[in-house]
Amino acid sequence: MFLSAFFSTGRIIFIILFVIGFGGAIAWSYRKDIKNHERYYKSAGKKVAIYGGLIIAVFLAIRILFGN
């Protein structure tokens, strides 16, 4: 097995259990707060896309104007 070259069996088991437990905690927390997400973060995805695109555009403009 590829992972056994880098990790012991105990560590592999811990990683698997940690990922399952952490994913479960995230899912549980999201389900618990889904009403708050709808209320407080309405259209947040659009804002992130707009501001992220703006930052990338400014970065590219600076790179083009000043080289490298």
N, CA, C, O and CB atoms as a CASP TS submission, in Angstrom:
PFRMAT TS
TARGET T0000
AUTHOR 0000-0000-0000
METHOD Language model
MODEL 1
PARENT N/A
ATOM      1  N   MET     1       0.840  -1.185   0.000  1.00  0.00           N
ATOM      2  CA  MET     1       0.000   0.000   0.000  1.00  0.00           C
ATOM      3  C   MET     1       0.878   1.240   0.000  1.00  0.00           C
ATOM      4  O   MET     1       1.906   1.272   0.677  1.00  0.00           O
ATOM      5  CB  MET     1      -0.952   0.003   1.213  1.00  0.00           C
ATOM      6  N   PHE     2       0.487   2.253  -0.748  1.00  0.00           N
ATOM      7  CA  PHE     2       1.272   3.477  -0.884  1.00  0.00           C
ATOM      8  C   PHE     2       1.427   4.211   0.446  1.00  0.00           C
ATOM      9  O   PHE     2       2.518   4.668   0.785  1.00  0.00           O
ATOM     10  CB  PHE     2       0.628   4.396  -1.904  1.00  0.00           C
ATOM     11  N   LEU     3       0.329   4.321   1.197  1.00  0.00           N
ATOM     12  CA  LEU     3       0.362   5.072   2.446  1.00  0.00           C
ATOM     13  C   LEU     3       1.226   4.417   3.512  1.00  0.00           C
ATOM     14  O   LEU     3       1.762   5.107   4.379  1.00  0.00           O
ATOM     15  CB  LEU     3      -1.028   5.244   2.971  1.00  0.00           C
ATOM     16  N   SER     4       1.369   3.111   3.462  1.00  0.00           N
ATOM     17  CA  SER     4       2.138   2.415   4.493  1.00  0.00           C
ATOM     18  C   SER     4       3.617   2.772   4.434  1.00  0.00           C
ATOM     19  O   SER     4       4.337   2.556   5.409  1.00  0.00           O
ATOM     20  CB  SER     4       1.965   0.911   4.350  1.00  0.00           C
ATOM     21  N   ALA     5       4.085   3.311   3.317  1.00  0.00           N
ATOM     22  CA  ALA     5       5.467   3.757   3.232  1.00  0.00           C
ATOM     23  C   ALA     5       5.678   5.023   4.059  1.00  0.00           C
ATOM     24  O   ALA     5       6.796   5.284   4.503  1.00  0.00           O
ATOM     25  CB  ALA     5       5.860   4.002   1.771  1.00  0.00           C
ATOM     26  N   PHE     6       4.629   5.811   4.272  1.00  0.00           N
ATOM     27  CA  PHE     6       4.748   7.074   4.993  1.00  0.00           C
ATOM     28  C   PHE     6       4.115   7.059   6.374  1.00  0.00           C
ATOM     29  O   PHE     6       4.563   7.776   7.268  1.00  0.00           O
ATOM     30  CB  PHE     6       4.135   8.161   4.192  1.00  0.00           C
ATOM     31  N   PHE     7       3.077   6.249   6.558  1.00  0.00           N
ATOM     32  CA  PHE     7       2.338   6.245   7.813  1.00  0.00           C
ATOM     33  C   PHE     7       2.224   4.830   8.355  1.00  0.00           C
ATOM     34  O   PHE     7       2.160   3.860   7.600  1.00  0.00           O
ATOM     35  CB  PHE     7       0.948   6.857   7.625  1.00  0.00           C
ATOM     36  N   SER     8       2.201   4.731   9.695  1.00  0.00           N
ATOM     37  CA  SER     8       1.967   3.438  10.318  1.00  0.00           C
ATOM     38  C   SER     8       0.479   3.104  10.236  1.00  0.00           C
ATOM     39  O   SER     8      -0.340   3.958   9.897  1.00  0.00           O
ATOM     40  CB  SER     8       2.455   3.435  11.790  1.00  0.00           C
ATOM     41  N   THR     9       0.140   1.856  10.549  1.00  0.00           N
ATOM     42  CA  THR     9      -1.255   1.426  10.499  1.00  0.00           C
ATOM     43  C   THR     9      -2.124   2.229  11.459  1.00  0.00           C
ATOM     44  O   THR     9      -3.254   2.584  11.126  1.00  0.00           O
ATOM     45  CB  THR     9      -1.360  -0.057  10.822  1.00  0.00           C
ATOM     46  N   GLY    10      -1.606   2.515  12.639  1.00  0.00           N
ATOM     47  CA  GLY    10      -2.349   3.302  13.619  1.00  0.00           C
ATOM     48  C   GLY    10      -2.646   4.707  13.130  1.00  0.00           C
ATOM     49  O   GLY    10      -3.737   5.233  13.347  1.00  0.00           O
ATOM     50  N   ARG    11      -1.673   5.307  12.471  1.00  0.00           N
ATOM     51  CA  ARG    11      -1.881   6.654  11.943  1.00  0.00           C
ATOM     52  C   ARG    11      -2.906   6.660  10.817  1.00  0.00           C
ATOM     53  O   ARG    11      -3.715   7.584  10.726  1.00  0.00           O
ATOM     54  CB  ARG    11      -0.564   7.236  11.448  1.00  0.00           C
ATOM     55  N   ILE    12      -2.884   5.655   9.967  1.00  0.00           N
ATOM     56  CA  ILE    12      -3.852   5.559   8.880  1.00  0.00           C
ATOM     57  C   ILE    12      -5.261   5.422   9.443  1.00  0.00           C
ATOM     58  O   ILE    12      -6.190   6.066   8.954  1.00  0.00           O
ATOM     59  CB  ILE    12      -3.521   4.369   7.959  1.00  0.00           C
ATOM     60  N   ILE    13      -5.428   4.589  10.464  1.00  0.00           N
ATOM     61  CA  ILE    13      -6.738   4.427  11.099  1.00  0.00           C
ATOM     62  C   ILE    13      -7.185   5.745  11.719  1.00  0.00           C
ATOM     63  O   ILE    13      -8.349   6.125  11.592  1.00  0.00           O
ATOM     64  CB  ILE    13      -6.694   3.313  12.173  1.00  0.00           C
ATOM     65  N   PHE    14      -6.266   6.449  12.393  1.00  0.00           N
ATOM     66  CA  PHE    14      -6.600   7.742  12.995  1.00  0.00           C
ATOM     67  C   PHE    14      -7.037   8.736  11.927  1.00  0.00           C
ATOM     68  O   PHE    14      -8.026   9.444  12.116  1.00  0.00           O
ATOM     69  CB  PHE    14      -5.400   8.300  13.779  1.00  0.00           C
ATOM     70  N   ILE    15      -6.323   8.801  10.817  1.00  0.00           N
ATOM     71  CA  ILE    15      -6.678   9.734   9.740  1.00  0.00           C
ATOM     72  C   ILE    15      -8.082   9.444   9.217  1.00  0.00           C
ATOM     73  O   ILE    15      -8.881  10.361   9.028  1.00  0.00           O
ATOM     74  CB  ILE    15      -5.655   9.648   8.589  1.00  0.00           C
ATOM     75  N   ILE    16      -8.378   8.176   8.984  1.00  0.00           N
ATOM     76  CA  ILE    16      -9.694   7.797   8.468  1.00  0.00           C
ATOM     77  C   ILE    16     -10.792   8.175   9.455  1.00  0.00           C
ATOM     78  O   ILE    16     -11.803   8.759   9.065  1.00  0.00           O
ATOM     79  CB  ILE    16      -9.744   6.291   8.174  1.00  0.00           C
ATOM     80  N   LEU    17     -10.602   7.846  10.727  1.00  0.00           N
ATOM     81  CA  LEU    17     -11.608   8.174  11.735  1.00  0.00           C
ATOM     82  C   LEU    17     -11.745   9.684  11.923  1.00  0.00           C
ATOM     83  O   LEU    17     -12.850  10.190  12.116  1.00  0.00           O
ATOM     84  CB  LEU    17     -11.254   7.514  13.066  1.00  0.00           C
ATOM     85  N   PHE    18     -10.622  10.403  11.865  1.00  0.00           N
ATOM     86  CA  PHE    18     -10.667  11.856  12.008  1.00  0.00           C
ATOM     87  C   PHE    18     -11.440  12.487  10.869  1.00  0.00           C
ATOM     88  O   PHE    18     -12.271  13.365  11.102  1.00  0.00           O
ATOM     89  CB  PHE    18      -9.258  12.434  12.067  1.00  0.00           C
ATOM     90  N   VAL    19     -11.185  12.059   9.637  1.00  0.00           N
ATOM     91  CA  VAL    19     -11.880  12.627   8.479  1.00  0.00           C
ATOM     92  C   VAL    19     -13.379  12.341   8.570  1.00  0.00           C
ATOM     93  O   VAL    19     -14.191  13.224   8.294  1.00  0.00           O
ATOM     94  CB  VAL    19     -11.302  12.055   7.160  1.00  0.00           C
ATOM     95  N   ILE    20     -13.753  11.133   8.949  1.00  0.00           N
ATOM     96  CA  ILE    20     -15.169  10.792   9.090  1.00  0.00           C
ATOM     97  C   ILE    20     -15.808  11.622  10.199  1.00  0.00           C
ATOM     98  O   ILE    20     -16.894  12.172  10.010  1.00  0.00           O
ATOM     99  CB  ILE    20     -15.340   9.288   9.384  1.00  0.00           C
ATOM    100  N   GLY    21     -15.148  11.719  11.351  1.00  0.00           N
ATOM    101  CA  GLY    21     -15.689  12.484  12.472  1.00  0.00           C
ATOM    102  C   GLY    21     -15.783  13.970  12.176  1.00  0.00           C
ATOM    103  O   GLY    21     -16.785  14.609  12.497  1.00  0.00           O
ATOM    104  N   PHE    22     -14.738  14.522  11.563  1.00  0.00           N
ATOM    105  CA  PHE    22     -14.731  15.952  11.245  1.00  0.00           C
ATOM    106  C   PHE    22     -15.787  16.274  10.199  1.00  0.00           C
ATOM    107  O   PHE    22     -16.481  17.284  10.312  1.00  0.00           O
ATOM    108  CB  PHE    22     -13.345  16.389  10.749  1.00  0.00           C
ATOM    109  N   GLY    23     -15.915  15.433   9.189  1.00  0.00           N
ATOM    110  CA  GLY    23     -16.948  15.634   8.171  1.00  0.00           C
ATOM    111  C   GLY    23     -18.340  15.553   8.774  1.00  0.00           C
ATOM    112  O   GLY    23     -19.223  16.329   8.410  1.00  0.00           O
ATOM    113  N   GLY    24     -18.538  14.626   9.688  1.00  0.00           N
ATOM    114  CA  GLY    24     -19.830  14.519  10.372  1.00  0.00           C
ATOM    115  C   GLY    24     -20.130  15.745  11.215  1.00  0.00           C
ATOM    116  O   GLY    24     -21.268  16.214  11.242  1.00  0.00           O
ATOM    117  N   ALA    25     -19.128  16.269  11.899  1.00  0.00           N
ATOM    118  CA  ALA    25     -19.323  17.464  12.725  1.00  0.00           C
ATOM    119  C   ALA    25     -19.651  18.672  11.855  1.00  0.00           C
ATOM    120  O   ALA    25     -20.499  19.486  12.222  1.00  0.00           O
ATOM    121  CB  ALA    25     -18.070  17.747  13.575  1.00  0.00           C
ATOM    122  N   ILE    26     -18.997  18.796  10.721  1.00  0.00           N
ATOM    123  CA  ILE    26     -19.282  19.904   9.818  1.00  0.00           C
ATOM    124  C   ILE    26     -20.706  19.792   9.284  1.00  0.00           C
ATOM    125  O   ILE    26     -21.434  20.784   9.251  1.00  0.00           O
ATOM    126  CB  ILE    26     -18.270  19.933   8.656  1.00  0.00           C
ATOM    127  N   ALA    27     -21.108  18.596   8.868  1.00  0.00           N
ATOM    128  CA  ALA    27     -22.455  18.395   8.342  1.00  0.00           C
ATOM    129  C   ALA    27     -23.504  18.692   9.408  1.00  0.00           C
ATOM    130  O   ALA    27     -24.510  19.342   9.124  1.00  0.00           O
ATOM    131  CB  ALA    27     -22.619  16.962   7.824  1.00  0.00           C
ATOM    132  N   TRP    28     -23.274  18.221  10.632  1.00  0.00           N
ATOM    133  CA  TRP    28     -24.207  18.458  11.729  1.00  0.00           C
ATOM    134  C   TRP    28     -24.313  19.954  12.033  1.00  0.00           C
ATOM    135  O   TRP    28     -25.412  20.471  12.236  1.00  0.00           O
ATOM    136  CB  TRP    28     -23.766  17.686  12.986  1.00  0.00           C
ATOM    137  N   SER    29     -23.171  20.651  12.064  1.00  0.00           N
ATOM    138  CA  SER    29     -23.165  22.074  12.349  1.00  0.00           C
ATOM    139  C   SER    29     -23.880  22.856  11.252  1.00  0.00           C
ATOM    140  O   SER    29     -24.626  23.791  11.544  1.00  0.00           O
ATOM    141  CB  SER    29     -21.736  22.574  12.509  1.00  0.00           C
ATOM    142  N   TYR    30     -23.660  22.484  10.005  1.00  0.00           N
ATOM    143  CA  TYR    30     -24.315  23.173   8.901  1.00  0.00           C
ATOM    144  C   TYR    30     -25.828  22.980   8.965  1.00  0.00           C
ATOM    145  O   TYR    30     -26.585  23.934   8.781  1.00  0.00           O
ATOM    146  CB  TYR    30     -23.771  22.670   7.558  1.00  0.00           C
ATOM    147  N   ARG    31     -26.265  21.760   9.224  1.00  0.00           N
ATOM    148  CA  ARG    31     -27.708  21.494   9.309  1.00  0.00           C
ATOM    149  C   ARG    31     -28.327  22.273  10.466  1.00  0.00           C
ATOM    150  O   ARG    31     -29.464  22.736  10.376  1.00  0.00           O
ATOM    151  CB  ARG    31     -27.975  19.979   9.482  1.00  0.00           C
ATOM    152  N   LYS    32     -27.575  22.411  11.544  1.00  0.00           N
ATOM    153  CA  LYS    32     -28.070  23.127  12.708  1.00  0.00           C
ATOM    154  C   LYS    32     -28.239  24.624  12.407  1.00  0.00           C
ATOM    155  O   LYS    32     -29.173  25.247  12.913  1.00  0.00           O
ATOM    156  CB  LYS    32     -27.117  22.926  13.893  1.00  0.00           C
ATOM    157  N   ASP    33     -27.353  25.205  11.595  1.00  0.00           N
ATOM    158  CA  ASP    33     -27.354  26.638  11.324  1.00  0.00           C
ATOM    159  C   ASP    33     -27.921  27.013   9.961  1.00  0.00           C
ATOM    160  O   ASP    33     -27.720  28.145   9.519  1.00  0.00           O
ATOM    161  CB  ASP    33     -25.970  27.161  11.435  1.00  0.00           C
ATOM    162  N   ILE    34     -28.613  26.121   9.284  1.00  0.00           N
ATOM    163  CA  ILE    34     -29.055  26.395   7.917  1.00  0.00           C
ATOM    164  C   ILE    34     -30.018  27.591   7.853  1.00  0.00           C
ATOM    165  O   ILE    34     -30.002  28.337   6.874  1.00  0.00           O
ATOM    166  CB  ILE    34     -29.727  25.154   7.329  1.00  0.00           C
ATOM    167  N   LYS    35     -30.849  27.780   8.873  1.00  0.00           N
ATOM    168  CA  LYS    35     -31.757  28.927   8.868  1.00  0.00           C
ATOM    169  C   LYS    35     -30.987  30.242   9.011  1.00  0.00           C
ATOM    170  O   LYS    35     -31.348  31.246   8.397  1.00  0.00           O
ATOM    171  CB  LYS    35     -32.788  28.795   9.999  1.00  0.00           C
ATOM    172  N   ASN    36     -29.937  30.234   9.813  1.00  0.00           N
ATOM    173  CA  ASN    36     -29.115  31.442   9.955  1.00  0.00           C
ATOM    174  C   ASN    36     -28.375  31.755   8.664  1.00  0.00           C
ATOM    175  O   ASN    36     -28.209  32.924   8.318  1.00  0.00           O
ATOM    176  CB  ASN    36     -28.114  31.281  11.103  1.00  0.00           C
ATOM    177  N   HIS    37     -27.930  30.737   7.954  1.00  0.00           N
ATOM    178  CA  HIS    37     -27.239  30.962   6.682  1.00  0.00           C
ATOM    179  C   HIS    37     -28.171  31.652   5.686  1.00  0.00           C
ATOM    180  O   HIS    37     -27.762  32.585   4.994  1.00  0.00           O
ATOM    181  CB  HIS    37     -26.724  29.626   6.099  1.00  0.00           C
ATOM    182  N   GLU    38     -29.398  31.203   5.614  1.00  0.00           N
ATOM    183  CA  GLU    38     -30.364  31.794   4.685  1.00  0.00           C
ATOM    184  C   GLU    38     -30.691  33.232   5.075  1.00  0.00           C
ATOM    185  O   GLU    38     -30.941  34.072   4.210  1.00  0.00           O
ATOM    186  CB  GLU    38     -31.649  30.955   4.644  1.00  0.00           C
ATOM    187  N   ARG    39     -30.689  33.511   6.364  1.00  0.00           N
ATOM    188  CA  ARG    39     -31.073  34.838   6.849  1.00  0.00           C
ATOM    189  C   ARG    39     -29.935  35.848   6.731  1.00  0.00           C
ATOM    190  O   ARG    39     -30.154  36.964   6.259  1.00  0.00           O
ATOM    191  CB  ARG    39     -31.529  34.751   8.295  1.00  0.00           C
ATOM    192  N   TYR    40     -28.735  35.482   7.146  1.00  0.00           N
ATOM    193  CA  TYR    40     -27.643  36.442   7.249  1.00  0.00           C
ATOM    194  C   TYR    40     -26.707  36.461   6.036  1.00  0.00           C
ATOM    195  O   TYR    40     -26.023  37.459   5.805  1.00  0.00           O
ATOM    196  CB  TYR    40     -26.849  36.148   8.476  1.00  0.00           C
ATOM    197  N   TYR    41     -26.668  35.395   5.274  1.00  0.00           N
ATOM    198  CA  TYR    41     -25.713  35.305   4.177  1.00  0.00           C
ATOM    199  C   TYR    41     -26.392  35.228   2.814  1.00  0.00           C
ATOM    200  O   TYR    41     -25.893  34.568   1.901  1.00  0.00           O
ATOM    201  CB  TYR    41     -24.825  34.104   4.369  1.00  0.00           C
ATOM    202  N   LYS    42     -27.528  35.902   2.681  1.00  0.00           N
ATOM    203  CA  LYS    42     -28.240  35.904   1.410  1.00  0.00           C
ATOM    204  C   LYS    42     -27.381  36.604   0.363  1.00  0.00           C
ATOM    205  O   LYS    42     -26.873  37.697   0.614  1.00  0.00           O
ATOM    206  CB  LYS    42     -29.626  36.598   1.547  1.00  0.00           C
ATOM    207  N   SER    43     -27.216  36.003  -0.786  1.00  0.00           N
ATOM    208  CA  SER    43     -26.431  36.488  -1.926  1.00  0.00           C
ATOM    209  C   SER    43     -24.960  36.704  -1.599  1.00  0.00           C
ATOM    210  O   SER    43     -24.300  37.512  -2.252  1.00  0.00           O
ATOM    211  CB  SER    43     -27.016  37.772  -2.433  1.00  0.00           C
ATOM    212  N   ALA    44     -24.439  36.002  -0.610  1.00  0.00           N
ATOM    213  CA  ALA    44     -23.024  36.138  -0.275  1.00  0.00           C
ATOM    214  C   ALA    44     -22.147  35.562  -1.387  1.00  0.00           C
ATOM    215  O   ALA    44     -21.043  36.057  -1.617  1.00  0.00           O
ATOM    216  CB  ALA    44     -22.719  35.440   1.061  1.00  0.00           C
ATOM    217  N   GLY    45     -22.618  34.533  -2.072  1.00  0.00           N
ATOM    218  CA  GLY    45     -21.840  33.944  -3.154  1.00  0.00           C
ATOM    219  C   GLY    45     -21.586  34.924  -4.280  1.00  0.00           C
ATOM    220  O   GLY    45     -20.497  34.950  -4.854  1.00  0.00           O
ATOM    221  N   LYS    46     -22.582  35.725  -4.597  1.00  0.00           N
ATOM    222  CA  LYS    46     -22.421  36.742  -5.646  1.00  0.00           C
ATOM    223  C   LYS    46     -21.379  37.778  -5.243  1.00  0.00           C
ATOM    224  O   LYS    46     -20.549  38.182  -6.058  1.00  0.00           O
ATOM    225  CB  LYS    46     -23.765  37.436  -5.940  1.00  0.00           C
ATOM    226  N   LYS    47     -21.425  38.203  -3.985  1.00  0.00           N
ATOM    227  CA  LYS    47     -20.467  39.196  -3.502  1.00  0.00           C
ATOM    228  C   LYS    47     -19.047  38.649  -3.528  1.00  0.00           C
ATOM    229  O   LYS    47     -18.116  39.354  -3.917  1.00  0.00           O
ATOM    230  CB  LYS    47     -20.830  39.641  -2.086  1.00  0.00           C
ATOM    231  N   VAL    48     -18.878  37.416  -3.122  1.00  0.00           N
ATOM    232  CA  VAL    48     -17.550  36.803  -3.141  1.00  0.00           C
ATOM    233  C   VAL    48     -17.038  36.699  -4.566  1.00  0.00           C
ATOM    234  O   VAL    48     -15.865  36.974  -4.819  1.00  0.00           O
ATOM    235  CB  VAL    48     -17.579  35.414  -2.483  1.00  0.00           C
ATOM    236  N   ALA    49     -17.893  36.307  -5.501  1.00  0.00           N
ATOM    237  CA  ALA    49     -17.489  36.199  -6.902  1.00  0.00           C
ATOM    238  C   ALA    49     -17.109  37.560  -7.475  1.00  0.00           C
ATOM    239  O   ALA    49     -16.114  37.673  -8.190  1.00  0.00           O
ATOM    240  CB  ALA    49     -18.612  35.576  -7.733  1.00  0.00           C
ATOM    241  N   ILE    50     -17.890  38.591  -7.170  1.00  0.00           N
ATOM    242  CA  ILE    50     -17.608  39.934  -7.695  1.00  0.00           C
ATOM    243  C   ILE    50     -16.301  40.468  -7.114  1.00  0.00           C
ATOM    244  O   ILE    50     -15.431  40.911  -7.863  1.00  0.00           O
ATOM    245  CB  ILE    50     -18.772  40.903  -7.373  1.00  0.00           C
ATOM    246  N   TYR    51     -16.154  40.434  -5.805  1.00  0.00           N
ATOM    247  CA  TYR    51     -14.948  40.969  -5.184  1.00  0.00           C
ATOM    248  C   TYR    51     -13.720  40.130  -5.524  1.00  0.00           C
ATOM    249  O   TYR    51     -12.632  40.673  -5.719  1.00  0.00           O
ATOM    250  CB  TYR    51     -15.125  41.043  -3.674  1.00  0.00           C
ATOM    251  N   GLY    52     -13.886  38.823  -5.596  1.00  0.00           N
ATOM    252  CA  GLY    52     -12.772  37.967  -5.994  1.00  0.00           C
ATOM    253  C   GLY    52     -12.332  38.250  -7.415  1.00  0.00           C
ATOM    254  O   GLY    52     -11.135  38.324  -7.695  1.00  0.00           O
ATOM    255  N   GLY    53     -13.296  38.409  -8.320  1.00  0.00           N
ATOM    256  CA  GLY    53     -12.969  38.751  -9.701  1.00  0.00           C
ATOM    257  C   GLY    53     -12.293  40.107  -9.797  1.00  0.00           C
ATOM    258  O   GLY    53     -11.375  40.289 -10.598  1.00  0.00           O
ATOM    259  N   LEU    54     -12.739  41.062  -8.986  1.00  0.00           N
ATOM    260  CA  LEU    54     -12.137  42.391  -8.973  1.00  0.00           C
ATOM    261  C   LEU    54     -10.678  42.332  -8.502  1.00  0.00           C
ATOM    262  O   LEU    54      -9.809  42.986  -9.078  1.00  0.00           O
ATOM    263  CB  LEU    54     -12.948  43.332  -8.069  1.00  0.00           C
ATOM    264  N   ILE    55     -10.423  41.561  -7.474  1.00  0.00           N
ATOM    265  CA  ILE    55      -9.051  41.416  -6.967  1.00  0.00           C
ATOM    266  C   ILE    55      -8.159  40.767  -8.018  1.00  0.00           C
ATOM    267  O   ILE    55      -7.029  41.206  -8.230  1.00  0.00           O
ATOM    268  CB  ILE    55      -9.033  40.581  -5.667  1.00  0.00           C
ATOM    269  N   ILE    56      -8.654  39.735  -8.671  1.00  0.00           N
ATOM    270  CA  ILE    56      -7.868  39.068  -9.716  1.00  0.00           C
ATOM    271  C   ILE    56      -7.604  40.019 -10.873  1.00  0.00           C
ATOM    272  O   ILE    56      -6.498  40.035 -11.413  1.00  0.00           O
ATOM    273  CB  ILE    56      -8.592  37.806 -10.222  1.00  0.00           C
ATOM    274  N   ALA    57      -8.605  40.816 -11.268  1.00  0.00           N
ATOM    275  CA  ALA    57      -8.432  41.773 -12.360  1.00  0.00           C
ATOM    276  C   ALA    57      -7.381  42.818 -12.003  1.00  0.00           C
ATOM    277  O   ALA    57      -6.540  43.156 -12.836  1.00  0.00           O
ATOM    278  CB  ALA    57      -9.768  42.457 -12.693  1.00  0.00           C
ATOM    279  N   VAL    58      -7.418  43.333 -10.776  1.00  0.00           N
ATOM    280  CA  VAL    58      -6.419  44.320 -10.348  1.00  0.00           C
ATOM    281  C   VAL    58      -5.035  43.689 -10.334  1.00  0.00           C
ATOM    282  O   VAL    58      -4.068  44.307 -10.780  1.00  0.00           O
ATOM    283  CB  VAL    58      -6.766  44.885  -8.949  1.00  0.00           C
ATOM    284  N   PHE    59      -4.930  42.477  -9.831  1.00  0.00           N
ATOM    285  CA  PHE    59      -3.643  41.784  -9.799  1.00  0.00           C
ATOM    286  C   PHE    59      -3.093  41.588 -11.212  1.00  0.00           C
ATOM    287  O   PHE    59      -1.911  41.829 -11.456  1.00  0.00           O
ATOM    288  CB  PHE    59      -3.785  40.426  -9.092  1.00  0.00           C
ATOM    289  N   LEU    60      -3.935  41.157 -12.132  1.00  0.00           N
ATOM    290  CA  LEU    60      -3.493  40.957 -13.513  1.00  0.00           C
ATOM    291  C   LEU    60      -3.097  42.278 -14.165  1.00  0.00           C
ATOM    292  O   LEU    60      -2.125  42.327 -14.919  1.00  0.00           O
ATOM    293  CB  LEU    60      -4.595  40.279 -14.332  1.00  0.00           C
ATOM    294  N   ALA    61      -3.840  43.351 -13.884  1.00  0.00           N
ATOM    295  CA  ALA    61      -3.503  44.653 -14.438  1.00  0.00           C
ATOM    296  C   ALA    61      -2.137  45.115 -13.930  1.00  0.00           C
ATOM    297  O   ALA    61      -1.333  45.633 -14.704  1.00  0.00           O
ATOM    298  CB  ALA    61      -4.586  45.684 -14.082  1.00  0.00           C
ATOM    299  N   ILE    62      -1.877  44.935 -12.671  1.00  0.00           N
ATOM    300  CA  ILE    62      -0.580  45.315 -12.102  1.00  0.00           C
ATOM    301  C   ILE    62       0.533  44.493 -12.738  1.00  0.00           C
ATOM    302  O   ILE    62       1.589  45.027 -13.080  1.00  0.00           O
ATOM    303  CB  ILE    62      -0.576  45.125 -10.567  1.00  0.00           C
ATOM    304  N   ARG    63       0.294  43.187 -12.897  1.00  0.00           N
ATOM    305  CA  ARG    63       1.311  42.318 -13.515  1.00  0.00           C
ATOM    306  C   ARG    63       1.586  42.731 -14.958  1.00  0.00           C
ATOM    307  O   ARG    63       2.736  42.699 -15.396  1.00  0.00           O
ATOM    308  CB  ARG    63       0.861  40.845 -13.470  1.00  0.00           C
ATOM    309  N   ILE    64       0.555  43.117 -15.702  1.00  0.00           N
ATOM    310  CA  ILE    64       0.726  43.502 -17.098  1.00  0.00           C
ATOM    311  C   ILE    64       1.434  44.854 -17.194  1.00  0.00           C
ATOM    312  O   ILE    64       2.326  45.035 -18.023  1.00  0.00           O
ATOM    313  CB  ILE    64      -0.638  43.556 -17.814  1.00  0.00           C
ATOM    314  N   LEU    65       1.033  45.797 -16.346  1.00  0.00           N
ATOM    315  CA  LEU    65       1.624  47.140 -16.398  1.00  0.00           C
ATOM    316  C   LEU    65       3.088  47.174 -15.946  1.00  0.00           C
ATOM    317  O   LEU    65       3.907  47.866 -16.549  1.00  0.00           O
ATOM    318  CB  LEU    65       0.814  48.085 -15.538  1.00  0.00           C
ATOM    319  N   PHE    66       3.409  46.441 -14.907  1.00  0.00           N
ATOM    320  CA  PHE    66       4.743  46.505 -14.342  1.00  0.00           C
ATOM    321  C   PHE    66       5.619  45.308 -14.685  1.00  0.00           C
ATOM    322  O   PHE    66       6.770  45.252 -14.253  1.00  0.00           O
ATOM    323  CB  PHE    66       4.647  46.633 -12.872  1.00  0.00           C
ATOM    324  N   GLY    67       5.106  44.354 -15.449  1.00  0.00           N
ATOM    325  CA  GLY    67       5.880  43.182 -15.879  1.00  0.00           C
ATOM    326  C   GLY    67       6.088  42.188 -14.766  1.00  0.00           C
ATOM    327  O   GLY    67       5.780  42.444 -13.602  1.00  0.00           O
ATOM    328  N   ASN    68       6.628  41.029 -15.162  1.00  0.00           N
ATOM    329  CA  ASN    68       6.891  39.914 -14.236  1.00  0.00           C
ATOM    330  C   ASN    68       5.657  39.621 -13.448  1.00  0.00           C
ATOM    331  O   ASN    68       5.659  38.719 -12.611  1.00  0.00           O
ATOM    332  CB  ASN    68       8.061  40.226 -13.290  1.00  0.00           C
TER
END
